[in-house]
Structures are given as structure tokens and as C-alpha cells.
């Protein structure tokens, strides 16, 4: 096998962050290396069942593969869709933006919106600003999706009706809202707080919002133009959509290769990490947000009573879970054991689903990172390998990378239990 570049993004390096500053995921260069090593025929089907912001699908698409990407988070699906927009569309963006900004400048009343109802943007903005931003979102929806009937995209069961062009304008709005929210309300790289009082809420002017919106569209256009995807499409293949890795909308034995990275087993709340984006998409209440959080692999929310440990998860997984369950730390048995149990249950179910859709002898490339519970090593690469081997896969290669910067050690209390702050991110290459 030829060498692989590290999948880990370098902090503060303006690579994919030029497109969208999403901390999870891996680099485009890593996916390019993997595709070269897999040596797939042109037109082969490449899947990412935890697609995130679409690094796998965008790189595979540029290399003439048929792409399938699924994620339970509608915000990241839109970001992934927008990345497929071709550079031949860039020239028309200025006139479209001018038209949109002019409409919003003339009036921002949101038709049919009752301000006594909850709007997710209320979490950070005062009513006038909420009306302005929601009006901009409604204009984007009306111009690119449906002029007659508005349905918040958060509550759409499918995003097939959203073109990559429409997705681009939503991504510009995502970035605009985040530009206002992040400086005031980001407490950690993956955690967005809410305003605790009206005094702390934001009230940007109409001009500030529209200038930022236009600036973000220009930045996104420059990124697409630099990637030089000439054969752009307004409607990407209907293979990028909302779906769980546990239930993929694909037939058996239909995929040639999988390149993916499941959420890490470190209690990162990936829904809260994209809370500004989900607010733009209009979740109705905190219960609907909780519903999304509960569906994400690795969610820190506890779903239901934990069932028995399953032997097919492998010896290392069983050992780790039993150690956590018997750990003397408060809440080890009542919270942490349940969290890890549901994570491994979801991971195993997802791997079994991936096995169903992979063709015989197809490759599955998975990036995972180890971590710790207190002083107990959570060897996720080994656990994943044992799960896969019990399904019937063969581990053909393992490429480890040392990671200096990781979320697990952002907790200042971690040194109570261990001195080491390094983690290992492993690229696991399996054959079905």
C-alpha cells in the first residue's frame, strides 16, 4: 500500500475550513490517497454512511465515482450537497445574490410567522434580528426550493428536493449566523451556549447581516471555483440525504467501497455543535432537537435502559464495558456505562448494515480514534476491528497516526487519572 496522509485536520490551517469550519472529519488529501490505494474502476460506487460535511463524497465525485452519502443531521447534508456545485455555476451567483439581497432589503416581514411561537433563532437574537434572518431564510427557500409552500427543512423527512445551488445559499446563511453567534456563545470547539437573558442577545443591523451574507457567498464561490469542478450540476444525485448508518436506503451488495469515520466515543454532542445551523433550518422546539440528538451515534443523551453486553462485540469491548461498570467513579455505572453501551450497540448495528450493502470482496476504510474513561483505555480501533472480524471482514491493513490535539484532553481534570495527552487515530482497512 502506498503511504497515506494523516486524516487529522491541522488546527487553524486554512484548508477545508475555507469551505466550512467543522472540527469533526478528515482531510480531502486523505480521501484522495485512499481512493488511489483502492484502485477502483471509474464509476464505482463509493459510500460514506456518516457523511458529515461531505469530504468523502466531494472528493469521490470530483474523481468520477458514483457517490452515496448519508447523515442523520440535515445541516451537514446541506453542506455536503453544496460542495458538489460546479464552478460553471459560479458566474451566475452574483446576480442571484443581488436579487435576493434586494428583496430582503425592501422588506423582511415573514409571512405567516407568529412571533409568539418559538423560533430557534431566539436562542441568541432579539426579535427584530430573528425576523430579519428568518426573512432571509424564507427568501432563499422561496427562490430556490418552493415559492408556494414553506416547510422548515429541519422537519423534512428527505432533502432530495433541495438542489446543490439552494444548499449553497443555506450554507452562506449558516456561516452568517455563526459569524454572529460564535464569538459570543462558543464555550468549546464543539459546544454552542444559549443566551441566558435578553440583555445578552444579539441585534445585528440589516446592513450587517446582508454584508456578512454576501461576503460568505463570495468566499464559498471562490472555494468552488478553485476546486475547478467544471461539470457542475444544480441537482446532485439523490444519494446525499438524511438517513442513519443503522438503516441505509440501499440494496444488498450494491456498494464498491466505503470511506468513513463514525463519531468518536468521547461524548461530543454533534447536534449541539451544529446548533446555529439547525436553528436556521427551523427546529420547532427543544423536544424535536432532542429527538435528533437521540438518533446520533455517540450521543451523550441516554436513550433507554441498557441491555446485556453482547459477546459478538468482541473481547476488548466486553472487557472495557465491564471495567467501566465496576469503576469506583461516581456515575460510572448509572451514566457512563450506559453511554458506552449504547455507542457500541449503534456502532455494531451500523457495521452490520454496511456489511449488507457492500459487494463481496469490497473494501471498507474506517477512521477511528482511541480515548480514555478516567484511567481506562478505550481502544476503539481494536474494538472496531474485533466487531468487524466477528461480522466476517478481514483487516487487511491498519495505519496509526499520533494525535496531539484532541477533545478528550480539553478537560482540565483529565490529568488526575493519566499524564499522557496523546491519542492514536487509526485508519482501518477491511475487506468483506
C-alpha positions in Angstrom: 0.0 0.0 0.0 1.2 3.5 -0.8 1.5 6.0 2.0 -1.5 7.8 3.4 -1.5 11.4 4.5 -2.8 11.8 8.0 -6.6 12.1 8.1 -6.4 14.6 11.0 -7.1 18.2 10.2 -4.4 20.6 11.3 -5.8 23.3 13.7 -6.0 26.8 12.3 -4.8 25.6 8.8 -7.0 27.2 6.1 -7.7 24.1 4.1 -11.2 22.7 4.2 -12.0 25.3 6.9 -12.1 27.8 3.9 -15.3 25.9 3.0 -16.7 25.2 6.4 -15.0 25.2 9.8 -16.3 21.9 11.1 -14.0 20.3 13.6 -15.0 16.7 13.0 -14.0 14.7 9.9 -10.8 14.2 7.9 -9.0 16.0 5.1 -9.5 15.9 1.4 -5.9 14.8 0.9 -6.5 11.7 3.0 -9.6 10.7 0.9 -7.6 11.2 -2.3 -4.9 8.9 -1.0 -7.4 6.3 0.0 -9.1 6.3 -3.4 -5.7 5.9 -5.2 -4.9 2.9 -2.9 -8.3 1.3 -3.5 -7.7 1.5 -7.3 -11.4 1.4 -8.1 -12.7 1.4 -11.6 -14.2 4.7 -13.0 -17.9 4.9 -12.0 -17.6 2.7 -9.0 -19.9 3.3 -6.1 -18.4 5.0 -3.0 -20.4 5.4 0.2 -19.9 7.4 3.4 -22.7 6.4 5.9 -21.5 9.1 8.4 -21.0 11.7 5.7 -20.8 14.8 7.9 -20.0 17.8 5.8 -19.2 15.7 2.7 -15.4 15.3 2.4 -15.7 11.7 1.1 -18.5 12.5 -1.3 -17.0 15.7 -2.7 -13.6 14.1 -3.4 -15.1 10.9 -4.9 -17.5 13.0 -7.0 -14.6 15.0 -8.5 -12.9 11.7 -9.3 -15.8 10.4 -11.3 -17.2 8.0 -8.8 -20.9 7.5 -8.1 -21.3 8.8 -4.6 -23.7 8.0 -1.8 -23.6 10.0 1.5 -25.9 9.8 4.4 -26.1 11.5 7.7 -28.8 11.9 10.4 -28.0 15.7 10.7 -29.8 17.7 8.0 -27.5 20.7 8.3 -24.4 18.7 7.4 -26.2 17.1 4.5 -26.9 20.6 3.0 -23.2 21.5 3.5 -22.2 18.3 1.7 -24.7 19.0 -1.1 -23.4 22.5 -1.7 -19.8 21.1 -2.1 -21.0 19.4 -5.3 -21.9 22.6 -7.1 -19.8 23.1 -10.2 -17.6 26.0 -10.9 -19.5 26.7 -14.1 -22.4 27.9 -11.9 -20.2 30.5 -10.1 -20.7 33.3 -12.6 -24.5 33.3 -12.0 -24.2 33.6 -8.2 -23.6 37.4 -8.2 -26.9 38.2 -9.9 -28.8 35.7 -7.8 -27.3 37.2 -4.7 -28.1 40.7 -5.7 -31.7 39.8 -6.4 -32.0 38.1 -3.1 -30.4 40.9 -1.1 -32.6 43.5 -2.8 -35.8 41.6 -1.9 -34.7 41.3 1.8 -33.7 45.0 1.8 -37.1 46.1 0.7 -38.9 44.2 3.4 -38.3 41.4 5.9 -41.8 40.5 7.1 -42.1 36.8 7.5 -45.4 35.7 6.0 -47.5 33.6 8.3 -44.9 33.7 11.2 -46.4 34.2 14.6 -43.8 35.7 16.8 -45.5 34.4 19.9 -44.3 31.0 18.7 -40.8 29.6 19.4 -38.2 30.3 16.7 -34.8 28.6 17.3 -33.0 31.8 16.4 -34.5 33.3 19.6 -31.8 31.4 21.5 -29.3 34.1 20.5 -31.0 37.0 18.8 -33.6 39.7 19.7 -36.9 39.6 17.9 -36.0 42.2 15.2 -32.9 40.3 14.3 -34.8 37.0 14.3 -37.4 38.5 11.9 -34.6 39.7 9.6 -32.6 36.4 9.5 -35.8 34.3 9.2 -36.9 36.6 6.4 -33.6 36.0 4.6 -34.0 32.2 5.0 -37.6 32.4 3.7 -36.5 34.3 0.6 -33.8 31.6 -0.1 -36.4 28.9 0.3 -38.9 30.7 -2.0 -36.3 31.5 -4.7 -34.6 28.1 -4.8 -37.0 25.5 -3.3 -40.7 26.3 -3.3 -42.4 29.6 -3.9 -45.9 28.5 -2.7 -45.4 26.3 0.3 -42.8 26.7 3.1 -41.8 23.8 5.3 -38.8 24.1 7.7 -36.0 21.9 6.3 -35.3 20.5 9.8 -38.6 18.8 9.7 -38.3 17.4 6.1 -38.0 13.7 6.0 -36.0 14.0 2.8 -33.8 16.7 1.3 -34.0 15.4 -2.3 -35.9 18.5 -3.2 -33.0 20.8 -2.2 -30.6 21.4 -5.1 -26.9 22.0 -4.6 -27.5 25.6 -5.6 -30.1 26.1 -2.9 -27.8 24.3 -0.4 -25.1 26.8 -1.2 -27.2 29.7 -0.2 -28.2 27.9 3.0 -24.5 27.3 3.8 -23.9 31.1 3.3 -26.7 31.7 5.8 -25.2 29.1 8.2 -21.9 30.9 8.1 -23.5 34.3 8.6 -25.4 33.2 11.7 -22.3 31.5 13.0 -20.3 34.7 12.4 -22.5 36.5 14.9 -23.1 33.6 17.4 -19.6 32.0 17.7 -17.7 35.0 19.2 -20.3 35.4 22.0 -21.6 31.9 22.7 -19.0 29.3 21.8 -17.6 27.8 25.0 -15.7 24.9 23.4 -14.9 23.9 19.8 -18.0 21.6 19.7 -20.3 23.4 22.1 -22.6 26.4 21.5 -24.2 28.0 24.5 -27.5 29.9 24.5 -28.1 33.4 25.7 -29.1 33.5 29.3 -31.1 36.7 29.1 -32.4 39.2 26.6 -29.7 41.6 27.6 -27.1 39.1 26.2 -29.0 38.5 23.0 -27.7 39.9 19.7 -29.3 42.6 17.5 -27.3 43.0 14.3 -28.5 45.6 11.8 -29.9 44.7 8.4 -26.8 46.0 6.8 -24.5 43.9 9.0 -26.4 40.7 8.2 -26.6 41.3 4.5 -23.0 42.3 4.2 -21.9 39.2 6.0 -24.2 37.1 3.9 -22.8 38.5 0.7 -19.2 38.1 1.9 -19.8 34.4 2.8 -21.3 33.7 -0.6 -18.2 35.2 -2.3 -15.9 33.1 -0.1 -17.9 29.9 -0.9 -17.9 30.8 -4.6 -14.1 31.3 -4.6 -13.7 27.9 -3.0 -15.8 26.2 -5.6 -14.1 28.0 -8.4 -10.7 27.0 -7.0 -11.7 23.3 -7.0 -12.5 23.7 -10.7 -15.3 21.2 -10.9 -16.4 22.0 -14.5 -19.2 19.5 -14.8 -21.3 21.0 -12.1 -24.9 20.2 -11.5 -27.8 22.1 -10.0 -29.3 18.9 -8.7 -26.8 16.4 -7.3 -27.5 12.7 -7.4 -30.3 11.9 -5.0 -27.8 9.9 -3.0 -27.0 12.6 -0.4 -29.8 12.6 2.1 -30.8 12.3 5.7 -30.5 8.7 6.9 -29.0 6.7 9.8 -26.0 4.5 9.3 -28.0 1.8 11.1 -30.7 1.9 8.3 -29.2 2.7 4.9 -31.6 3.2 1.9 -29.5 1.0 -0.4 -29.9 -2.5 -1.7 -27.8 -5.5 -0.7 -24.4 -5.9 -2.4 -24.5 -2.6 -4.2 -21.5 -0.6 -2.9 -17.9 -1.0 -4.1 -16.2 0.9 -1.3 -16.9 2.7 2.0 -14.7 5.5 3.3 -16.0 6.9 6.6 -15.4 7.9 10.2 -18.0 7.2 12.8 -18.5 9.8 15.6 -15.8 9.4 18.2 -16.6 7.8 21.5 -15.9 10.9 23.6 -19.4 12.2 24.4 -19.3 15.0 21.8 -22.8 16.3 21.2 -22.7 16.7 17.4 -26.2 18.2 17.3 -25.3 21.0 19.7 -22.1 21.5 17.7 -24.3 22.5 14.7 -27.0 24.3 16.8 -26.8 27.6 14.8 -27.2 25.7 11.5 -30.1 23.6 12.9 -31.7 26.9 14.1 -31.6 28.3 10.6 -33.3 25.1 9.4 -36.1 25.8 12.0 -36.5 23.1 14.6 -39.8 23.7 16.3 -38.9 23.1 19.9 -36.3 21.6 22.2 -38.1 18.3 22.1 -37.6 18.0 18.3 -33.9 18.9 18.8 -33.6 16.2 21.5 -35.2 13.8 19.0 -32.3 14.4 16.6 -29.7 14.2 19.4 -31.0 10.8 20.4 -30.5 9.4 16.9 -26.9 10.3 16.5 -24.2 7.6 17.1 -22.2 8.7 20.2 -24.9 11.0 21.6 -24.3 11.9 25.2 -28.0 11.6 25.9 -29.2 8.3 27.4 -31.9 6.7 25.4 -33.3 3.8 27.4 -32.4 1.1 29.8 -29.2 -0.7 28.9 -29.5 -4.3 27.7 -26.9 -7.0 28.2 -23.4 -6.9 26.8 -23.2 -8.9 23.6 -20.3 -11.2 23.0 -20.2 -10.5 19.3 -19.0 -7.0 20.1 -15.6 -8.6 20.8 -13.4 -9.4 23.8 -11.9 -5.9 24.1 -15.4 -4.3 24.1 -16.7 -6.6 26.7 -13.6 -6.1 28.9 -13.9 -2.3 28.6 -17.6 -2.2 29.4 -17.2 -4.4 32.4 -14.4 -2.3 33.7 -16.4 0.9 33.3 -19.4 -0.7 35.0 -17.3 -1.7 38.1 -15.3 1.6 38.2 -15.4 3.3 41.6 -16.0 6.7 40.0 -19.4 8.2 40.8 -21.9 7.8 37.9 -19.7 5.2 36.2 -22.5 2.5 36.4 -25.5 4.8 36.1 -24.4 7.1 33.3 -21.0 6.2 31.6 -21.6 2.5 31.3 -25.0 3.2 29.6 -23.4 5.8 27.3 -20.6 3.4 26.1 -23.0 0.5 25.8 -25.4 2.4 23.5 -22.4 3.7 21.5 -21.1 0.2 20.9 -24.6 -1.1 20.2 -25.0 1.6 17.5 -21.6 1.0 16.0 -22.1 -2.7 15.7 -25.5 -2.3 14.2 -24.1 0.2 11.7 -21.2 -2.1 10.7 -23.7 -4.9 10.2 -25.7 -2.6 7.9 -22.6 -1.6 6.0 -21.8 -5.3 5.5 -25.3 -5.8 4.0 -24.8 -3.2 1.3 -21.1 -3.9 0.4 -20.3 -6.1 -2.5 -18.3 -9.3 -1.9 -14.5 -8.5 -1.6 -15.3 -4.8 -1.3 -13.2 -2.6 0.9 -14.3 -0.6 3.9 -12.0 2.1 5.2 -12.8 3.4 8.7 -11.1 6.1 10.7 -11.4 5.8 14.5 -9.6 7.3 17.5 -8.9 5.9 20.9 -9.7 7.7 24.1 -9.9 7.1 27.9 -12.6 6.8 30.5 -10.7 8.2 33.5 -7.7 5.8 33.6 -9.3 3.1 31.5 -8.1 2.9 27.9 -10.9 2.8 25.3 -9.1 1.1 22.4 -11.7 1.9 19.8 -9.5 0.8 16.8 -9.2 -2.6 18.4 -12.9 -2.8 19.4 -13.9 -1.8 15.8 -11.5 -4.4 14.4 -12.9 -7.2 16.6 -16.5 -6.2 15.7 -15.7 -6.3 12.0 -13.9 -9.6 12.2 -16.8 -11.1 14.0 -19.1 -9.9 11.2 -16.8 -11.7 8.7 -14.5 -9.0 7.5 -10.7 -9.3 7.2 -8.5 -6.5 8.5 -6.0 -6.1 5.6 -4.2 -3.0 7.0 -4.0 -0.7 9.9 -2.3 2.7 9.7 -1.9 4.6 13.0 -1.3 8.3 13.4 -0.4 10.1 16.6 -2.7 13.0 17.5 -1.6 15.8 19.8 -4.7 17.9 19.7 -7.9 16.1 20.7 -11.1 17.0 22.6 -10.7 14.4 25.3 -7.9 16.3 26.9 -9.6 19.7 26.8 -10.9 18.6 30.2 -8.5 20.0 32.8 -9.4 17.2 35.2 -8.1 14.5 32.9 -4.6 14.7 34.5 -6.0 13.4 37.7 -6.1 10.0 36.0 -3.3 10.0 33.5 -0.4 12.1 32.3 -0.4 11.2 28.6 -2.3 13.6 26.4 -1.6 11.8 23.1 -4.2 9.8 21.2 -4.0 7.5 18.3 -6.1 7.9 15.2 -6.1 4.7 13.2 -7.1 4.0 9.6 -8.6 0.5 9.5 -8.9 -1.1 6.0 -11.2 -4.1 5.9 -12.2 -6.4 3.1 -15.7 -8.0 3.2 
